[in-house]
């Protein structure tokens, strides 16, 4: 019912094509934990990967790729539980963009999207 945004079509498509896999945990009482979250349902966190040789070539570098899926202009917050010391926008080859440094705020990283825009964020984790 409603628009595709209201019906959650994109999330349902990801659930169908990439189902969650159950992994046994060593502790039944382990607290719930999430490495990343995004504040807007219009933003899809598509990829989380270790940065390749074209970027920082450092084991502490992680690339997060997100896109705007509803055809809207939106500001969203990317939050992470990882110990991030620095964040910057990067290109698709994972090279930092000039003037792309992102401020680490208590709410996370503030990201601005135009319709269907793809953003890649390079995160440098603390040791």
N, CA, C and O atoms as CSV, one atom per row, in Angstrom:
chain,resi,resn,atom,element,x,y,z
A,1,UNK,N,N,0.845,-1.190,0.000
A,1,UNK,CA,C,0.000,0.000,0.000
A,1,UNK,C,C,0.881,1.240,0.000
A,1,UNK,O,O,1.952,1.243,0.606
A,2,UNK,N,N,0.435,2.290,-0.676
A,2,UNK,CA,C,1.185,3.534,-0.698
A,2,UNK,C,C,2.277,3.528,-1.754
A,2,UNK,O,O,2.282,2.689,-2.655
A,3,UNK,N,N,3.202,4.474,-1.633
A,3,UNK,CA,C,4.305,4.586,-2.586
A,3,UNK,C,C,5.350,3.496,-2.335
A,3,UNK,O,O,5.311,2.806,-1.316
A,4,UNK,N,N,6.272,3.356,-3.270
A,4,UNK,CA,C,7.309,2.345,-3.058
A,4,UNK,C,C,8.171,2.680,-1.855
A,4,UNK,O,O,8.699,1.782,-1.200
A,5,UNK,N,N,8.321,3.989,-1.552
A,5,UNK,CA,C,9.093,4.373,-0.372
A,5,UNK,C,C,8.378,3.935,0.909
A,5,UNK,O,O,8.993,3.367,1.812
A,6,UNK,N,N,7.056,4.209,0.974
A,6,UNK,CA,C,6.268,3.838,2.152
A,6,UNK,C,C,6.188,2.329,2.323
A,6,UNK,O,O,6.153,1.828,3.447
A,7,UNK,N,N,6.158,1.605,1.208
A,7,UNK,CA,C,6.051,0.144,1.267
A,7,UNK,C,C,7.378,-0.536,1.576
A,7,UNK,O,O,7.403,-1.735,1.854
A,8,UNK,N,N,8.482,0.209,1.532
A,8,UNK,CA,C,9.788,-0.388,1.838
A,8,UNK,C,C,10.269,-1.353,0.774
A,8,UNK,O,O,10.928,-2.342,1.093
A,9,UNK,N,N,9.951,-1.083,-0.495
A,9,UNK,CA,C,10.290,-1.989,-1.588
A,9,UNK,C,C,11.795,-2.243,-1.672
A,9,UNK,O,O,12.216,-3.382,-1.873
A,10,UNK,N,N,12.597,-1.211,-1.524
A,10,UNK,CA,C,14.049,-1.387,-1.650
A,10,UNK,C,C,14.576,-2.309,-0.559
A,10,UNK,O,O,15.376,-3.202,-0.838
A,11,UNK,N,N,14.134,-2.102,0.684
A,11,UNK,CA,C,14.580,-2.964,1.782
A,11,UNK,C,C,14.118,-4.403,1.571
A,11,UNK,O,O,14.878,-5.339,1.820
A,12,UNK,N,N,12.890,-4.588,1.117
A,12,UNK,CA,C,12.382,-5.937,0.869
A,12,UNK,C,C,13.164,-6.620,-0.251
A,12,UNK,O,O,13.408,-7.825,-0.184
A,13,UNK,N,N,13.557,-5.871,-1.275
A,13,UNK,CA,C,14.350,-6.445,-2.365
A,13,UNK,C,C,15.717,-6.902,-1.857
A,13,UNK,O,O,16.190,-7.976,-2.227
A,14,UNK,N,N,16.350,-6.087,-1.011
A,14,UNK,CA,C,17.627,-6.502,-0.422
A,14,UNK,C,C,17.440,-7.730,0.461
A,14,UNK,O,O,18.270,-8.638,0.437
A,15,UNK,N,N,16.366,-7.768,1.234
A,15,UNK,CA,C,16.110,-8.930,2.091
A,15,UNK,C,C,15.944,-10.202,1.272
A,15,UNK,O,O,16.399,-11.270,1.681
A,16,UNK,N,N,15.294,-10.092,0.115
A,16,UNK,CA,C,15.089,-11.249,-0.750
A,16,UNK,C,C,16.386,-11.689,-1.414
A,16,UNK,O,O,16.703,-12.879,-1.443
A,17,UNK,N,N,17.136,-10.730,-1.947
A,17,UNK,CA,C,18.341,-11.059,-2.708
A,17,UNK,C,C,19.574,-11.316,-1.856
A,17,UNK,O,O,20.496,-12.006,-2.291
A,18,UNK,N,N,19.600,-10.771,-0.656
A,18,UNK,CA,C,20.744,-10.949,0.242
A,18,UNK,C,C,20.237,-11.306,1.637
A,18,UNK,O,O,20.334,-10.490,2.554
A,19,UNK,N,N,19.698,-12.519,1.813
A,19,UNK,CA,C,19.141,-12.868,3.124
A,19,UNK,C,C,20.223,-12.933,4.199
A,19,UNK,O,O,21.382,-13.241,3.923
A,20,UNK,N,N,19.810,-12.635,5.436
A,20,UNK,CA,C,20.737,-12.732,6.560
A,20,UNK,C,C,21.077,-14.191,6.810
A,20,UNK,O,O,20.246,-15.079,6.622
A,21,UNK,N,N,22.293,-14.422,7.230
A,21,UNK,CA,C,22.737,-15.767,7.580
A,21,UNK,C,C,22.927,-15.840,9.087
A,21,UNK,O,O,23.536,-14.955,9.687
A,22,UNK,N,N,22.411,-16.883,9.687
A,22,UNK,CA,C,22.535,-17.070,11.129
A,22,UNK,C,C,23.900,-17.673,11.421
A,22,UNK,O,O,24.310,-18.652,10.797
A,23,UNK,N,N,24.595,-17.071,12.382
A,23,UNK,CA,C,25.906,-17.550,12.789
A,23,UNK,C,C,25.841,-17.822,14.282
A,23,UNK,O,O,25.444,-16.946,15.049
A,24,UNK,N,N,26.225,-19.022,14.710
A,24,UNK,CA,C,26.187,-19.311,16.144
A,24,UNK,C,C,27.097,-18.364,16.925
A,24,UNK,O,O,28.216,-18.072,16.503
A,25,UNK,N,N,26.607,-17.894,18.056
A,25,UNK,CA,C,27.391,-17.008,18.916
A,25,UNK,C,C,27.891,-17.798,20.113
A,25,UNK,O,O,27.285,-18.791,20.515
A,26,UNK,N,N,28.987,-17.354,20.669
A,26,UNK,CA,C,29.559,-18.052,21.816
A,26,UNK,C,C,28.823,-17.704,23.101
A,26,UNK,O,O,29.005,-18.366,24.123
A,27,UNK,N,N,27.997,-16.672,23.054
A,27,UNK,CA,C,27.318,-16.213,24.265
A,27,UNK,C,C,25.851,-15.919,23.958
A,27,UNK,O,O,25.554,-15.061,23.127
A,28,UNK,N,N,24.949,-16.610,24.608
A,28,UNK,CA,C,23.524,-16.386,24.381
A,28,UNK,C,C,23.073,-15.031,24.914
A,28,UNK,O,O,22.055,-14.503,24.469
A,29,UNK,N,N,23.809,-14.468,25.850
A,29,UNK,CA,C,23.445,-13.191,26.465
A,29,UNK,C,C,24.232,-12.010,25.891
A,29,UNK,O,O,24.268,-10.943,26.504
A,30,UNK,N,N,24.865,-12.185,24.723
A,30,UNK,CA,C,25.657,-11.106,24.130
A,30,UNK,C,C,24.741,-9.932,23.788
A,30,UNK,O,O,23.631,-10.140,23.298
A,31,UNK,N,N,25.190,-8.704,24.040
A,31,UNK,CA,C,24.363,-7.546,23.710
A,31,UNK,C,C,24.253,-7.352,22.198
A,31,UNK,O,O,25.156,-7.724,21.448
A,32,UNK,N,N,23.149,-6.773,21.764
A,32,UNK,CA,C,22.970,-6.470,20.342
A,32,UNK,C,C,24.004,-5.429,19.935
A,32,UNK,O,O,24.341,-4.543,20.720
A,33,UNK,N,N,24.508,-5.535,18.705
A,33,UNK,CA,C,25.548,-4.636,18.241
A,33,UNK,C,C,25.389,-4.424,16.749
A,33,UNK,O,O,25.056,-5.359,16.020
A,34,UNK,N,N,25.623,-3.210,16.289
A,34,UNK,CA,C,25.579,-2.901,14.869
A,34,UNK,C,C,26.777,-2.031,14.525
A,34,UNK,O,O,27.032,-1.034,15.200
A,35,UNK,N,N,27.506,-2.395,13.493
A,35,UNK,CA,C,28.677,-1.620,13.102
A,35,UNK,C,C,28.293,-0.275,12.493
A,35,UNK,O,O,28.990,0.718,12.703
A,36,UNK,N,N,27.181,-0.229,11.733
A,36,UNK,CA,C,26.762,0.992,11.060
A,36,UNK,C,C,25.254,1.146,11.094
A,36,UNK,O,O,24.513,0.163,11.121
A,37,UNK,N,N,24.810,2.399,11.094
A,37,UNK,CA,C,23.391,2.707,10.912
A,37,UNK,C,C,23.294,4.045,10.189
A,37,UNK,O,O,24.196,4.879,10.268
A,38,UNK,N,N,22.179,4.233,9.481
A,38,UNK,CA,C,21.931,5.456,8.727
A,38,UNK,C,C,20.583,5.990,9.168
A,38,UNK,O,O,19.636,5.223,9.341
A,39,UNK,N,N,20.489,7.310,9.354
A,39,UNK,CA,C,19.294,7.921,9.929
A,39,UNK,C,C,18.118,8.053,8.970
A,39,UNK,O,O,16.999,8.298,9.421
A,40,UNK,N,N,18.326,7.901,7.671
A,40,UNK,CA,C,17.250,8.108,6.698
A,40,UNK,C,C,16.927,6.827,5.933
A,40,UNK,O,O,17.835,6.139,5.466
A,41,UNK,N,N,15.636,6.502,5.801
A,41,UNK,CA,C,15.276,5.317,5.009
A,41,UNK,C,C,15.537,5.505,3.513
A,41,UNK,O,O,15.521,4.530,2.761
A,42,UNK,N,N,15.779,6.747,3.069
A,42,UNK,CA,C,16.074,7.004,1.657
A,42,UNK,C,C,17.514,6.640,1.303
A,42,UNK,O,O,17.851,6.535,0.124
A,43,UNK,N,N,18.363,6.448,2.309
A,43,UNK,CA,C,19.775,6.161,2.078
A,43,UNK,C,C,20.037,4.678,2.286
A,43,UNK,O,O,19.680,4.107,3.316
A,44,UNK,N,N,20.668,4.064,1.291
A,44,UNK,CA,C,21.026,2.646,1.350
A,44,UNK,C,C,22.531,2.543,1.558
A,44,UNK,O,O,23.314,3.081,0.774
A,45,UNK,N,N,22.923,1.856,2.609
A,45,UNK,CA,C,24.339,1.558,2.844
A,45,UNK,C,C,24.620,0.296,2.047
A,45,UNK,O,O,24.261,-0.805,2.465
A,46,UNK,N,N,25.255,0.455,0.913
A,46,UNK,CA,C,25.420,-0.624,-0.054
A,46,UNK,C,C,26.651,-1.489,0.211
A,46,UNK,O,O,26.598,-2.710,0.064
A,47,UNK,N,N,27.761,-0.853,0.603
A,47,UNK,CA,C,29.022,-1.584,0.706
A,47,UNK,C,C,29.817,-1.138,1.921
A,47,UNK,O,O,29.872,0.049,2.243
A,48,UNK,N,N,30.429,-2.098,2.588
A,48,UNK,CA,C,31.437,-1.856,3.617
A,48,UNK,C,C,32.590,-2.780,3.271
A,48,UNK,O,O,32.421,-3.997,3.206
A,49,UNK,N,N,33.767,-2.199,3.049
A,49,UNK,CA,C,34.901,-3.032,2.654
A,49,UNK,C,C,36.214,-2.405,3.097
A,49,UNK,O,O,36.301,-1.202,3.343
A,50,UNK,N,N,37.212,-3.240,3.191
A,50,UNK,CA,C,38.553,-2.719,3.473
A,50,UNK,C,C,39.014,-1.937,2.253
A,50,UNK,O,O,38.803,-2.363,1.118
A,51,UNK,N,N,39.641,-0.797,2.489
A,51,UNK,CA,C,40.110,0.039,1.381
A,51,UNK,C,C,41.148,-0.718,0.570
A,51,UNK,O,O,42.002,-1.413,1.120
A,52,UNK,N,N,41.060,-0.570,-0.750
A,52,UNK,CA,C,41.986,-1.240,-1.652
A,52,UNK,C,C,43.277,-0.478,-1.812
A,52,UNK,O,O,43.477,0.578,-1.211
A,53,UNK,N,N,44.149,-1.027,-2.628
A,53,UNK,CA,C,45.471,-0.429,-2.847
A,53,UNK,C,C,45.378,0.935,-3.503
A,53,UNK,O,O,46.300,1.743,-3.382
A,54,UNK,N,N,44.283,1.207,-4.195
A,54,UNK,CA,C,44.138,2.497,-4.849
A,54,UNK,C,C,43.867,3.624,-3.872
A,54,UNK,O,O,43.914,4.795,-4.250
A,55,UNK,N,N,43.587,3.294,-2.632
A,55,UNK,CA,C,43.251,4.335,-1.652
A,55,UNK,C,C,44.405,4.544,-0.705
A,55,UNK,O,O,45.463,5.032,-1.102
A,56,UNK,N,N,44.211,4.187,0.516
A,56,UNK,CA,C,45.197,4.427,1.555
A,56,UNK,C,C,46.186,3.279,1.692
A,56,UNK,O,O,47.289,3.473,2.204
A,57,UNK,N,N,45.810,2.093,1.244
A,57,UNK,CA,C,46.626,0.890,1.371
A,57,UNK,C,C,47.068,0.683,2.819
A,57,UNK,O,O,48.217,0.342,3.097
A,58,UNK,N,N,46.129,0.896,3.720
A,58,UNK,CA,C,46.385,0.707,5.144
A,58,UNK,C,C,45.331,-0.230,5.700
A,58,UNK,O,O,44.161,-0.122,5.334
A,59,UNK,N,N,45.716,-1.142,6.571
A,59,UNK,CA,C,44.729,-2.091,7.101
A,59,UNK,C,C,43.639,-1.432,7.937
A,59,UNK,O,O,42.570,-2.017,8.114
A,60,UNK,N,N,43.879,-0.228,8.456
A,60,UNK,CA,C,42.868,0.431,9.287
A,60,UNK,C,C,41.879,1.254,8.456
A,60,UNK,O,O,40.993,1.894,9.022
A,61,UNK,N,N,42.013,1.248,7.130
A,61,UNK,CA,C,41.134,2.028,6.262
A,61,UNK,C,C,39.956,1.184,5.794
A,61,UNK,O,O,40.133,0.080,5.280
A,62,UNK,N,N,38.744,1.723,5.981
A,62,UNK,CA,C,37.505,1.063,5.568
A,62,UNK,C,C,36.739,2.022,4.666
A,62,UNK,O,O,36.677,3.221,4.937
A,63,UNK,N,N,36.157,1.493,3.597
A,63,UNK,CA,C,35.328,2.298,2.706
A,63,UNK,C,C,33.872,1.899,2.894
A,63,UNK,O,O,33.529,0.717,2.914
A,64,UNK,N,N,33.018,2.919,3.033
A,64,UNK,CA,C,31.577,2.720,3.143
A,64,UNK,C,C,30.956,3.439,1.950
A,64,UNK,O,O,31.203,4.627,1.739
A,65,UNK,N,N,30.148,2.719,1.169
A,65,UNK,CA,C,29.505,3.317,-0.002
A,65,UNK,C,C,27.998,3.351,0.230
A,65,UNK,O,O,27.386,2.342,0.582
A,66,UNK,N,N,27.413,4.527,0.026
A,66,UNK,CA,C,25.980,4.731,0.253
A,66,UNK,C,C,25.367,5.420,-0.964
A,66,UNK,O,O,26.068,6.075,-1.736
A,67,UNK,N,N,24.051,5.265,-1.129
A,67,UNK,CA,C,23.379,6.009,-2.191
A,67,UNK,C,C,21.975,6.398,-1.765
A,67,UNK,O,O,21.368,5.772,-0.896
A,68,UNK,N,N,21.476,7.455,-2.403
A,68,UNK,CA,C,20.115,7.939,-2.161
A,68,UNK,C,C,19.207,7.204,-3.137
A,68,UNK,O,O,19.441,7.235,-4.345
A,69,UNK,N,N,18.171,6.543,-2.625
A,69,UNK,CA,C,17.356,5.644,-3.439
A,69,UNK,C,C,15.949,6.131,-3.739
A,69,UNK,O,O,15.253,5.496,-4.531
A,70,UNK,N,N,15.502,7.219,-3.150
A,70,UNK,CA,C,14.118,7.663,-3.325
A,70,UNK,C,C,13.967,8.831,-4.285
A,70,UNK,O,O,12.849,9.294,-4.507
A,71,UNK,N,N,15.050,9.316,-4.855
A,71,UNK,CA,C,14.973,10.462,-5.747
A,71,UNK,C,C,14.743,11.763,-5.000
A,71,UNK,O,O,14.073,12.662,-5.508
A,72,UNK,N,N,15.290,11.868,-3.804
A,72,UNK,CA,C,15.075,13.049,-2.968
A,72,UNK,C,C,16.401,13.691,-2.578
A,72,UNK,O,O,17.465,13.088,-2.721
A,73,UNK,N,N,16.320,14.905,-2.089
A,73,UNK,CA,C,17.477,15.588,-1.515
A,73,UNK,C,C,17.351,15.427,-0.007
A,73,UNK,O,O,16.341,15.812,0.582
A,74,UNK,N,N,18.368,14.865,0.610
A,74,UNK,CA,C,18.268,14.530,2.030
A,74,UNK,C,C,19.627,14.655,2.709
A,74,UNK,O,O,20.672,14.421,2.101
A,75,UNK,N,N,19.583,15.026,3.970
A,75,UNK,CA,C,20.761,14.988,4.832
A,75,UNK,C,C,20.570,13.816,5.780
A,75,UNK,O,O,19.514,13.674,6.397
A,76,UNK,N,N,21.587,12.980,5.894
A,76,UNK,CA,C,21.492,11.796,6.747
A,76,UNK,C,C,22.737,11.700,7.619
A,76,UNK,O,O,23.799,12.227,7.290
A,77,UNK,N,N,22.571,11.019,8.723
A,77,UNK,CA,C,23.685,10.774,9.642
A,77,UNK,C,C,24.119,9.324,9.520
A,77,UNK,O,O,23.301,8.412,9.640
A,78,UNK,N,N,25.409,9.112,9.282
A,78,UNK,CA,C,25.995,7.778,9.292
A,78,UNK,C,C,26.641,7.599,10.658
A,78,UNK,O,O,27.533,8.357,11.040
A,79,UNK,N,N,26.186,6.598,11.382
A,79,UNK,CA,C,26.745,6.303,12.705
A,79,UNK,C,C,27.492,4.982,12.648
A,79,UNK,O,O,27.106,4.068,11.920
A,80,UNK,N,N,28.556,4.891,13.416
A,80,UNK,CA,C,29.318,3.653,13.472
A,80,UNK,C,C,29.770,3.368,14.899
A,80,UNK,O,O,29.999,4.280,15.693
A,81,UNK,N,N,29.890,2.092,15.197
A,81,UNK,CA,C,30.429,1.655,16.481
A,81,UNK,C,C,31.937,1.440,16.400
A,81,UNK,O,O,32.586,1.178,17.412
A,82,UNK,N,N,32.486,1.551,15.207
A,82,UNK,CA,C,33.925,1.376,15.042
A,82,UNK,C,C,34.667,2.585,15.607
A,82,UNK,O,O,34.136,3.696,15.596
A,83,UNK,N,N,35.867,2.384,16.090
A,83,UNK,CA,C,36.657,3.506,16.615
A,83,UNK,C,C,37.300,4.295,15.470
A,83,UNK,O,O,38.437,4.026,15.081
A,84,UNK,N,N,36.570,5.259,14.943
A,84,UNK,CA,C,37.033,6.035,13.795
A,84,UNK,C,C,37.777,7.275,14.279
A,84,UNK,O,O,37.282,8.008,15.135
A,85,UNK,N,N,38.972,7.508,13.725
A,85,UNK,CA,C,39.739,8.708,14.091
A,85,UNK,C,C,39.673,9.776,13.010
A,85,UNK,O,O,39.929,10.948,13.288
A,86,UNK,N,N,39.330,9.388,11.764
A,86,UNK,CA,C,39.268,10.348,10.666
A,86,UNK,C,C,38.319,9.815,9.597
A,86,UNK,O,O,38.250,8.609,9.361
A,87,UNK,N,N,37.586,10.731,8.951
A,87,UNK,CA,C,36.654,10.354,7.885
A,87,UNK,C,C,36.725,11.378,6.772
A,87,UNK,O,O,36.842,12.578,7.018
A,88,UNK,N,N,36.651,10.883,5.533
A,88,UNK,CA,C,36.687,11.785,4.386
A,88,UNK,C,C,35.940,11.164,3.216
A,88,UNK,O,O,35.866,9.942,3.090
A,89,UNK,N,N,35.388,12.020,2.363
A,89,UNK,CA,C,34.790,11.546,1.130
A,89,UNK,C,C,35.899,11.093,0.203
A,89,UNK,O,O,36.997,11.649,0.223
A,90,UNK,N,N,35.618,10.086,-0.609
A,90,UNK,CA,C,36.597,9.613,-1.570
A,90,UNK,C,C,35.893,9.330,-2.890
A,90,UNK,O,O,34.666,9.239,-2.944
A,91,UNK,N,N,36.678,9.192,-3.951
A,91,UNK,CA,C,36.101,8.891,-5.252
A,91,UNK,C,C,35.898,7.377,-5.372
A,91,UNK,O,O,36.173,6.634,-4.429
A,92,UNK,N,N,35.414,6.924,-6.535
A,92,UNK,CA,C,35.145,5.492,-6.703
A,92,UNK,C,C,36.415,4.647,-6.743
A,92,UNK,O,O,36.351,3.424,-6.609
A,93,UNK,N,N,37.568,5.292,-6.927
A,93,UNK,CA,C,38.840,4.580,-6.845
A,93,UNK,C,C,39.406,4.640,-5.427
A,93,UNK,O,O,40.533,4.212,-5.175
A,94,UNK,N,N,38.607,5.178,-4.512
A,94,UNK,CA,C,38.919,5.250,-3.081
A,94,UNK,C,C,40.058,6.211,-2.762
A,94,UNK,O,O,40.779,6.030,-1.780
A,95,UNK,N,N,40.213,7.236,-3.600
A,95,UNK,CA,C,41.192,8.291,-3.347
A,95,UNK,C,C,40.472,9.439,-2.650
A,95,UNK,O,O,39.398,9.844,-3.095
A,96,UNK,N,N,41.036,9.973,-1.571
A,96,UNK,CA,C,40.392,11.099,-0.877
A,96,UNK,C,C,40.131,12.267,-1.818
A,96,UNK,O,O,40.953,12.574,-2.682
A,97,UNK,N,N,38.985,12.914,-1.646
A,97,UNK,CA,C,38.591,14.068,-2.447
A,97,UNK,C,C,39.071,15.327,-1.737
A,97,UNK,O,O,38.942,15.453,-0.519
A,98,UNK,N,N,39.624,16.254,-2.510
A,98,UNK,CA,C,40.026,17.542,-1.936
A,98,UNK,C,C,38.814,18.202,-1.303
A,98,UNK,O,O,37.724,18.162,-1.875
A,99,UNK,N,N,38.975,18.794,-0.162
A,99,UNK,CA,C,37.887,19.443,0.588
A,99,UNK,C,C,36.836,18.445,1.057
A,99,UNK,O,O,35.712,18.837,1.370
A,100,UNK,N,N,37.185,17.149,1.112
A,100,UNK,CA,C,36.208,16.126,1.466
A,100,UNK,C,C,36.281,15.651,2.900
A,100,UNK,O,O,35.643,14.657,3.248
A,101,UNK,N,N,37.047,16.339,3.750
A,101,UNK,CA,C,37.168,15.921,5.144
A,101,UNK,C,C,35.820,16.051,5.845
A,101,UNK,O,O,35.142,17.069,5.701
A,102,UNK,N,N,35.428,15.036,6.596
A,102,UNK,CA,C,34.151,15.035,7.304
A,102,UNK,C,C,34.382,15.193,8.805
A,102,UNK,O,O,35.309,14.612,9.369
A,103,UNK,N,N,33.537,15.975,9.429
A,103,UNK,CA,C,33.622,16.222,10.858
A,103,UNK,C,C,32.999,15.052,11.621
A,103,UNK,O,O,31.874,14.644,11.331
A,104,UNK,N,N,33.727,14.522,12.586
A,104,UNK,CA,C,33.199,13.459,13.449
A,104,UNK,C,C,32.399,14.123,14.569
A,104,UNK,O,O,32.967,14.738,15.470
A,105,UNK,N,N,31.082,13.991,14.500
A,105,UNK,CA,C,30.199,14.612,15.478
A,105,UNK,C,C,29.586,13.538,16.372
A,105,UNK,O,O,29.619,12.358,16.023
A,106,UNK,N,N,29.028,13.926,17.522
A,106,UNK,CA,C,28.409,12.935,18.406
A,106,UNK,C,C,27.323,12.099,17.711
A,106,UNK,O,O,27.150,10.922,18.028
A,107,UNK,N,N,26.593,12.707,16.766
A,107,UNK,CA,C,25.548,11.987,16.024
A,107,UNK,C,C,26.121,11.142,14.907
A,107,UNK,O,O,25.392,10.348,14.311
A,108,UNK,N,N,27.397,11.284,14.602
A,108,UNK,CA,C,28.024,10.543,13.517
A,108,UNK,C,C,28.560,11.463,12.449
A,108,UNK,O,O,29.037,12.557,12.750
A,109,UNK,N,N,28.487,11.029,11.202
A,109,UNK,CA,C,28.948,11.812,10.064
A,109,UNK,C,C,27.732,12.361,9.332
A,109,UNK,O,O,26.822,11.608,8.986
A,110,UNK,N,N,27.714,13.651,9.099
A,110,UNK,CA,C,26.606,14.298,8.394
A,110,UNK,C,C,26.891,14.218,6.901
A,110,UNK,O,O,27.913,14.725,6.438
A,111,UNK,N,N,25.993,13.584,6.140
A,111,UNK,CA,C,26.166,13.403,4.709
A,111,UNK,C,C,24.983,14.010,3.974
A,111,UNK,O,O,23.835,13.815,4.371
A,112,UNK,N,N,25.259,14.745,2.907
A,112,UNK,CA,C,24.208,15.379,2.101
A,112,UNK,C,C,24.098,14.675,0.763
A,112,UNK,O,O,25.094,14.452,0.075
A,113,UNK,N,N,22.869,14.328,0.406
A,113,UNK,CA,C,22.605,13.610,-0.839
A,113,UNK,C,C,21.637,14.389,-1.715
A,113,UNK,O,O,20.692,15.005,-1.222
A,114,UNK,N,N,21.880,14.357,-3.007
A,114,UNK,CA,C,20.930,14.805,-4.003
A,114,UNK,C,C,20.321,13.527,-4.594
A,114,UNK,O,O,20.810,12.436,-4.302
A,115,UNK,N,N,19.278,13.628,-5.409
A,115,UNK,CA,C,18.629,12.415,-5.920
A,115,UNK,C,C,19.596,11.418,-6.563
A,115,UNK,O,O,20.340,11.754,-7.484
A,116,UNK,N,N,19.567,10.201,-6.060
A,116,UNK,CA,C,20.306,9.045,-6.573
A,116,UNK,C,C,21.830,9.203,-6.490
A,116,UNK,O,O,22.560,8.478,-7.167
A,117,UNK,N,N,22.306,10.119,-5.687
A,117,UNK,CA,C,23.742,10.345,-5.537
A,117,UNK,C,C,24.405,9.185,-4.793
A,117,UNK,O,O,23.849,8.649,-3.835
A,118,UNK,N,N,25.588,8.811,-5.245
A,118,UNK,CA,C,26.420,7.802,-4.585
A,118,UNK,C,C,27.537,8.534,-3.860
A,118,UNK,O,O,28.202,9.393,-4.439
A,119,UNK,N,N,27.743,8.191,-2.581
A,119,UNK,CA,C,28.859,8.741,-1.810
A,119,UNK,C,C,29.720,7.601,-1.299
A,119,UNK,O,O,29.206,6.585,-0.831
A,120,UNK,N,N,31.018,7.771,-1.391
A,120,UNK,CA,C,31.962,6.833,-0.798
A,120,UNK,C,C,32.686,7.561,0.317
A,120,UNK,O,O,33.171,8.677,0.133
A,121,UNK,N,N,32.757,6.924,1.472
A,121,UNK,CA,C,33.383,7.526,2.657
A,121,UNK,C,C,34.536,6.642,3.083
A,121,UNK,O,O,34.364,5.440,3.283
A,122,UNK,N,N,35.706,7.230,3.222
A,122,UNK,CA,C,36.887,6.532,3.689
A,122,UNK,C,C,37.015,6.776,5.187
A,122,UNK,O,O,37.116,7.923,5.623
A,123,UNK,N,N,37.011,5.718,5.966
A,123,UNK,CA,C,37.127,5.793,7.413
A,123,UNK,C,C,38.477,5.241,7.840
A,123,UNK,O,O,38.864,4.148,7.427
A,124,UNK,N,N,39.188,5.988,8.658
A,124,UNK,CA,C,40.445,5.507,9.227
A,124,UNK,C,C,40.191,5.167,10.683
A,124,UNK,O,O,39.850,6.037,11.485
A,125,UNK,N,N,40.359,3.901,11.016
A,125,UNK,CA,C,40.092,3.436,12.375
A,125,UNK,C,C,41.297,3.644,13.272
A,125,UNK,O,O,42.442,3.614,12.821
A,126,UNK,N,N,41.019,3.855,14.548
A,126,UNK,CA,C,42.080,3.926,15.547
A,126,UNK,C,C,42.665,2.541,15.743
A,126,UNK,O,O,41.984,1.535,15.541
A,127,UNK,N,N,43.904,2.491,16.129
A,127,UNK,CA,C,44.563,1.174,16.351
A,127,UNK,C,C,44.070,0.541,17.613
A,127,UNK,O,O,44.503,-0.556,17.964
